[in-house]
Amino acid sequence: MTQKLNRHGILVRTARNGALAALAADLPSPILADVTGMHRHTALRWVAYARRDWAEYLAARAEDITSSRSQQ
């Protein structure tokens, strides 16, 4: 199917990777491996790749809150 779509100019690799990244961001690796049929180590790498790290955002929010309180 991928080859047929590619022949018509529809590139599926990017969409596939995007869909996997979205799934990996929402699912734990054992479930991702089970749902997609991929090896558990591959699923673990996808989850690590798509992991959401909120530390920088939380630090910025804490700084904003602190500065707004000091201005009052």
Helices and strands as residue ranges (DSSP letters): H 2-7, H 13-26, H 29-36, H 40-50, H 55-71
